[in-house]
Amino acid sequence: MTRRPGEQRAALGAELRIAAGALERLAAGASLPAALEAAMARPGRDASPGAGTHAAGLSPASRAAVRDIASRTVRAWGLCRALSARLNQRPPAPAMLALQHVTLAQLIDPVRPDATTVDQAIEAAKADPDLRHGAGFLNATLRRFLRERDALVAAVREEPAARWNFPEWWIDTVREAYPESWQAILEESNREPPLTLRVNTGLVSIEAWLSRLSQAGGTGVQVGPQAVRLDAALPLERLPGWAEGLVSVQDAGAQLAAPLLDVADGMRVLDACAAPGGKTTHLLELATLDLVALDPDEARLARVGDNLARLGQRASLVVGDALRPAEWHDGQAFERILVDAPCTASGIVRRQPDVRWRRRRRDMATFSDRQAEMLGALWPLLAPGGKLLYSTCSVFPAEGEPVIARFMRSHPDALRLPLVWAFAPGEGREAVSQLVPTSGAGRDHDGFYYAMLGKPD
Ligand SMILES: C[S@@+](CC[C@H](N)C(=O)[O-])C[C@H]1O[C@@H](n2cnc3c(N)ncnc32)[C@H](O)[C@@H]1O
């Protein structure tokens, strides 16, 4: 069979070893995207052209395979760690442990014969001078896993971190906050995320766009006033109207923010934590605004610029710190402010599965303090009669009500305004501040917290 270059694959062993390199970096604190990028930039000898890759590095097919191996391991890392603790008499070096984890994740949820996976893992160890001496250890532990798989998995599943694949402090926090629904929330958080789009309904109706989608061979379902969840992801360039800006990628829960702000043509608006611009571009689809998009991260702010360009929109991009308005604010008040604050990202963990392993319990308090500080710093910039929407993509209570309560105590002039939204036409209007990850008939969104504050005239 002739394969096109993009379909050429390195040996599975090479892919396992590169995925293990990414996992090792993740264990040392890197994010999954950064860890994958670094690991794939140095693919190693096995990924040479002779092994089915381009001279420049891994083929697209192998890159996708490495991403899949690493991401499946991250979603099963609690279980893999618990299994390793039983299989290993003493912990091996981090590189060997990472290779064992990526291989166990493949064996727990097999997509090919176990013997192939184990043989390739051993080959991967033998091919690496740093791992070669441990090939016998890896062979023995993996073969023991295969012999005792059911008993071992059943035994470690008694441990919460292995059962749920979340750190124990995370499980405890969700259980305490949502005593009735904590298991459903953790299960949702472990699901593969859907591709959800925002349709610019000012340009095309949802029905008309869905019909164009079906002509392009795709199907989807409406999960919000402007939100469509695809039944199966498509490359973005194949989405009808992508190039013309008819659709953008955005979760249905995130799509609540811009309409809540109730903008009108000509308003001066601050999007205080703007990158990569999902909510900035949504606001600009709803009205013609004098909008300042602020973010301290220049590279991320450049992505706001790219998104504005694709959609043919304009905004002032400002590199700056929301905690220090004196450094960038020109003194003109804003009628609307969106504070989509940096947070633990505990509500979008289905999209960023690595976040759970990089956060620490103390992060909740650290973010909470910074969020309250940010509200205090931006409040003076809001015009009388103006509205400020505070949002986070978190399900941890510390980043929601207590932040607002603290702010209200120190700002007696602030009004807490009601929130009203509906995901579907005819659905009862909702007034809760906290959304948790949910999927089902006509409903699919990540976890968010929203609170609206108003300044009296
Ligand atoms: C949750 S993301 C924003 C997502 C964005 N609103 C969207 O809808 O696409 C939080 C953003 O806050 C930015 N950020 C972090 N610290 C900040 C600060 N001190 N001032 C302003 N933005 C900050 C981060 O760089 C990040 O881009």
The ligand as an SDF file (V2000), in Angstrom:
LIG
                    3D

 27 29  0  0  0  0  0  0  0  0999 V2000
   -9.6450   32.9400   30.7510 C   0  0  0  0  0  0  0  0  0  0  0  0
   -8.4250   33.6620   29.7370 S   0  0  0  0  0  0  0  0  0  0  0  0
   -9.3930   34.7900   28.8010 C   0  0  0  0  0  0  0  0  0  0  0  0
  -10.1750   34.1610   27.6820 C   0  0  0  0  0  0  0  0  0  0  0  0
  -10.7770   35.1920   26.7490 C   0  0  0  0  0  0  0  0  0  0  0  0
  -11.5820   36.1720   27.4630 N   0  0  0  0  0  0  0  0  0  0  0  0
  -11.6240   34.5690   25.6660 C   0  0  0  0  0  0  0  0  0  0  0  0
  -12.8530   34.5440   25.7940 O   0  0  0  0  0  0  0  0  0  0  0  0
  -11.0570   34.1140   24.6690 O   0  0  0  0  0  0  0  0  0  0  0  0
   -7.6240   34.7210   30.8550 C   0  0  0  0  0  0  0  0  0  0  0  0
   -6.6650   35.7010   30.2290 C   0  0  0  0  0  0  0  0  0  0  0  0
   -6.2490   36.5930   31.2570 O   0  0  0  0  0  0  0  0  0  0  0  0
   -4.9540   37.0160   30.9390 C   0  0  0  0  0  0  0  0  0  0  0  0
   -4.3630   37.6300   32.1450 N   0  0  0  0  0  0  0  0  0  0  0  0
   -3.5810   37.0400   33.0910 C   0  0  0  0  0  0  0  0  0  0  0  0
   -3.2110   37.9570   34.0030 N   0  0  0  0  0  0  0  0  0  0  0  0
   -3.7670   39.1260   33.6230 C   0  0  0  0  0  0  0  0  0  0  0  0
   -3.7050   40.4520   34.1340 C   0  0  0  0  0  0  0  0  0  0  0  0
   -3.0170   40.7290   35.2440 N   0  0  0  0  0  0  0  0  0  0  0  0
   -4.3650   41.4210   33.4690 N   0  0  0  0  0  0  0  0  0  0  0  0
   -5.0990   41.1420   32.3510 C   0  0  0  0  0  0  0  0  0  0  0  0
   -5.1780   39.9080   31.8220 N   0  0  0  0  0  0  0  0  0  0  0  0
   -4.5180   38.9170   32.4540 C   0  0  0  0  0  0  0  0  0  0  0  0
   -4.2660   35.7600   30.4480 C   0  0  0  0  0  0  0  0  0  0  0  0
   -3.1220   36.0800   29.6690 O   0  0  0  0  0  0  0  0  0  0  0  0
   -5.3820   35.0990   29.6420 C   0  0  0  0  0  0  0  0  0  0  0  0
   -5.2480   35.4300   28.2990 O   0  0  0  0  0  0  0  0  0  0  0  0
  1  2  1  0
  2  3  1  0
  2 10  1  0
  3  4  1  0
  4  5  1  0
  5  6  1  0
  5  7  1  0
  7  8  2  0
  7  9  1  0
 10 11  1  0
 11 12  1  0
 11 26  1  0
 12 13  1  0
 13 14  1  0
 13 24  1  0
 14 15  1  0
 14 23  1  0
 15 16  2  0
 16 17  1  0
 17 18  1  0
 17 23  2  0
 18 19  1  0
 18 20  2  0
 20 21  1  0
 21 22  2  0
 22 23  1  0
 24 25  1  0
 24 26  1  0
 26 27  1  0
M  CHG  2   2   1   9  -1
M  END
$$$$
